[in-house]
Amino acid sequence: MKTCHVCYCVDEGFEKYVIASMISLILNSKIKPKIHIIHNKLTDKKKLRFVEKRFKTRFKYYIVNDSKFYGLPVLGGYSVYYRLLIPELLSKKIKKVLYLDCDTLVENDLSKLFSIDLSKKALAAAENITKLKTDTKTLKKRLKIPINKGYFNSGVMLLNLDYFRKHDSSNKVISFMKKNVKKIIMHDQDGLNAVLKNDWIKIPTSYNYILNFNLSSLKNINPHIVHFAGLKPQMFNILNPGNIYCKKYYKYLSMTPLPKEEIEKKDTINYMKRLYDAFLRRFH
């Protein structure tokens, strides 16, 4: 089985989510994942070691400094931008890597995803789905993206690292965001779409199925990757009791030595704290 590289970006408070995601990846992806973790000094690596011990594997860790992103808008922390450092931090021998947000669960085989030919493109991603067509028109106008071009969700991306390195794409995205700070709403997702609008491949929504309350739509989709974008599992479970993916999230966490009170800890408190911290950072 060929080794496939997968990368996560983690900061303080998100260890729990990435643990569940990594376990789902190891159990369900039908690939041999080599996991890379980009983090800052506040990340609790002891929790992440649970997975290494449980599944007899080793992760590659990369610690970063946030200073490169000072001045960019944040919601609780700069880890949202760490994925832009992937081409720089990972070995030049690694040509292709799958980036996954911490709040994803892998449900099905990913081998077809890794077989996508990215030789002439920067990345492959699923289109970002909004309820209103006017939302998409507005954001494209804001970022000067032609109306006939798509806008992707950056929570799941298959990256062509050679392309990023050759074209200095990450620095171009950072530069664009710093020059257009007032236009940036969706953090690096806006920057990536604005800079790489002609250089990405669209993949099926099943590889980045964003959970919402219209769960009847799942009848027509067999998700490969489920994404708790916005509402995290605990909050989603409160508003939608009995959701199958919330149950799976807790099942994966139960495979670790994490204390029960840690597993069931109210995510709402942490989320509100991050919002408050972001508010203070923006206006002080």
C-alpha positions in Angstrom: 0.0 0.0 0.0 1.4 3.3 -1.1 2.0 5.9 1.7 -0.2 9.0 1.3 0.6 12.2 3.1 -2.0 14.0 5.2 -1.6 17.3 7.1 -3.5 18.9 10.0 -3.0 22.3 11.5 -3.7 22.5 15.3 -3.7 25.0 18.1 -4.7 25.1 21.7 -8.2 23.7 22.3 -8.5 21.9 18.9 -6.6 18.8 20.0 -9.8 16.9 20.7 -11.2 17.5 17.2 -8.1 16.4 15.4 -7.8 13.3 17.5 -11.2 12.1 16.3 -10.4 13.1 12.7 -7.1 11.2 12.7 -8.7 8.0 14.2 -11.4 8.2 11.5 -8.7 8.6 8.9 -6.7 5.6 10.1 -9.7 3.4 10.4 -11.8 4.3 7.3 -9.6 5.9 4.5 -8.2 2.6 3.1 -4.9 4.3 2.5 -1.6 4.2 4.4 -1.5 7.7 5.9 1.6 9.5 7.0 0.3 12.2 9.2 1.9 15.7 9.5 0.9 18.1 12.3 1.6 21.9 12.1 1.1 23.5 15.5 2.1 26.3 17.9 3.8 26.1 21.3 0.4 26.1 23.1 -0.7 22.8 21.6 -1.1 19.9 24.0 0.9 17.2 22.2 0.3 14.8 25.1 -3.2 14.3 23.9 -2.1 13.8 20.3 0.3 11.1 21.5 -2.7 9.0 22.5 -3.4 8.2 18.9 0.3 7.4 18.1 0.3 4.9 21.0 -3.1 3.4 20.3 -2.4 2.8 16.6 1.3 2.2 16.8 2.3 5.1 14.5 4.3 8.2 14.6 3.4 11.7 13.5 5.7 14.4 12.0 5.4 17.6 14.1 6.2 21.1 12.9 6.1 24.0 15.3 5.5 27.5 13.9 5.6 31.1 14.9 2.5 33.3 14.3 4.4 36.5 13.5 4.2 35.9 9.7 0.4 36.4 10.0 0.3 39.4 12.2 -2.1 42.0 10.8 -4.4 39.4 9.3 -8.0 39.0 10.7 -8.4 36.1 13.1 -11.1 34.3 15.0 -9.4 33.2 18.2 -6.0 32.2 16.7 -3.7 32.2 13.7 -3.8 28.4 13.1 -6.3 29.0 10.3 -3.4 30.3 8.3 -0.9 27.5 9.1 -1.9 25.5 6.0 -0.2 28.1 3.9 3.1 27.0 5.4 2.7 23.3 4.3 4.8 23.7 1.1 7.6 25.3 3.0 7.6 23.0 6.0 7.2 19.6 4.5 10.1 17.8 2.8 10.7 18.7 -0.9 10.4 15.0 -1.6 6.7 15.2 -0.8 4.9 16.3 -3.9 1.2 15.9 -2.9 -0.5 16.2 0.4 -4.1 16.1 1.6 -4.9 19.0 4.0 -7.8 18.3 6.4 -9.4 20.7 8.9 -9.4 19.4 12.5 -13.2 19.2 12.5 -13.5 16.6 9.7 -14.3 12.9 9.9 -13.2 10.5 7.2 -16.0 8.1 6.4 -14.9 6.3 3.2 -12.0 5.3 0.9 -9.7 8.2 -0.1 -7.6 6.3 -2.6 -9.4 7.8 -5.6 -8.9 11.3 -4.3 -5.1 10.8 -4.1 -5.1 9.5 -7.7 -6.2 12.9 -9.1 -3.7 14.3 -11.6 -2.6 17.7 -10.3 0.4 18.1 -12.6 -0.9 21.5 -14.0 -3.0 22.7 -11.0 -2.3 24.0 -7.5 -5.0 22.0 -5.7 -8.2 20.1 -5.8 -11.1 21.0 -3.6 -14.9 21.0 -3.4 -16.9 24.0 -4.2 -18.2 26.0 -1.3 -21.9 25.6 -1.1 -24.1 28.5 0.1 -27.9 28.6 0.5 -28.2 31.8 -1.7 -26.7 32.3 -5.1 -26.4 36.0 -4.2 -23.9 35.0 -1.5 -21.6 33.6 -4.1 -22.1 36.6 -6.4 -21.3 39.0 -3.6 -18.1 37.2 -2.5 -16.8 36.9 -6.1 -17.4 40.6 -6.6 -15.6 41.3 -3.3 -12.5 39.2 -4.4 -12.7 40.1 -8.1 -13.3 36.5 -9.1 -15.0 36.1 -12.5 -18.6 35.0 -12.2 -17.8 31.9 -14.3 -15.2 30.7 -11.9 -15.9 28.7 -8.8 -15.2 29.3 -5.1 -13.9 26.4 -3.1 -13.9 25.5 0.6 -10.4 25.2 2.0 -11.2 22.8 4.8 -10.3 19.9 2.5 -7.6 20.4 -0.1 -5.4 18.0 -2.1 -2.3 20.2 -2.6 0.3 20.1 -5.4 3.3 21.2 -3.3 5.6 21.5 -6.3 3.2 24.0 -7.9 3.0 26.0 -4.7 6.8 26.1 -4.4 7.5 26.9 -8.0 5.0 29.7 -8.1 5.5 31.0 -4.6 1.7 30.7 -4.2 1.6 30.8 -0.4 3.5 34.1 -0.1 1.3 35.5 -2.9 -1.8 34.6 -0.9 -0.4 36.2 2.3 0.6 39.3 0.3 -2.9 39.6 -1.3 -4.6 39.3 2.1 -2.4 41.9 3.8 -3.0 44.3 0.9 -6.8 43.6 1.0 -7.4 43.1 4.8 -10.8 44.9 4.7 -12.0 42.5 1.9 -11.0 39.3 3.8 -13.9 37.6 5.6 -13.2 33.9 5.2 -9.5 34.2 6.2 -7.1 32.3 3.9 -10.0 30.7 2.0 -10.6 34.1 0.5 -7.0 34.6 -0.3 -6.5 31.2 -1.9 -9.6 31.6 -4.1 -8.5 35.1 -5.2 -5.0 34.1 -6.1 -5.6 30.6 -7.4 -9.0 31.2 -9.2 -7.6 29.7 -12.4 -5.5 27.0 -10.8 -7.8 24.5 -9.0 -9.8 21.4 -9.8 -13.3 20.8 -8.6 -13.9 17.6 -6.7 -17.3 16.1 -5.6 -19.0 17.5 -2.6 -18.8 14.1 -1.0 -15.1 14.8 -0.2 -16.1 17.8 1.9 -19.7 17.3 3.0 -20.4 20.3 5.3 -23.0 19.3 7.9 -26.1 21.4 8.2 -29.6 20.8 9.5 -31.0 19.7 6.2 -29.8 16.1 6.8 -32.3 14.7 4.3 -29.7 15.7 1.7 -27.5 12.9 3.0 -29.8 10.4 1.3 -28.3 11.4 -2.0 -24.7 11.6 -0.9 -22.4 8.9 0.6 -19.8 11.2 2.2 -16.1 10.4 2.0 -15.3 13.3 4.4 -17.8 15.0 6.7 -17.0 18.5 7.9 -18.3 20.2 11.1 -17.7 23.7 9.6 -19.0 26.4 11.9 -20.8 24.4 14.5 -18.5 21.9 16.3 -19.8 18.4 17.2 -20.9 19.2 20.8 -22.9 22.3 19.7 -24.3 20.5 16.6 -25.4 17.6 18.8 -27.2 20.0 21.2 -29.2 21.5 18.3 -29.6 18.2 16.4 -29.7 15.4 19.0 -28.8 11.9 17.8 -26.9 12.9 14.7 -25.0 9.9 13.5 -21.8 11.8 12.9 -21.8 13.3 16.3 -22.1 9.8 17.7 -19.2 8.7 15.6 -17.1 11.7 16.8 -17.6 10.6 20.4 -17.0 6.9 19.5 -13.6 7.8 18.1 -12.7 9.8 21.1 -13.7 6.9 23.4 -10.8 4.9 21.8 -8.3 7.1 23.6 -7.5 7.5 27.4 -9.0 11.0 27.4 -11.1 11.4 30.6 -14.8 11.3 30.1 -15.2 14.8 31.4 -12.8 16.0 28.7 -14.6 14.2 26.0 -18.0 15.6 27.0 -16.7 19.1 27.8 -19.0 21.8 26.5 -17.5 23.1 23.4 -19.8 26.2 23.5 -17.7 27.7 26.3 -14.4 27.3 24.4 -16.0 28.7 21.2 -17.4 31.8 23.0 -14.0 32.4 24.5 -12.4 32.3 21.1 -14.9 34.8 19.8 -14.3 37.1 22.7 -10.5 36.9 22.3 -10.9 37.6 18.6 -13.0 40.7 19.4 -10.4 42.0 21.8 -7.6 41.4 19.4 -9.4 43.3 16.6 -10.4 46.3 18.5 -7.4 46.8 20.9 
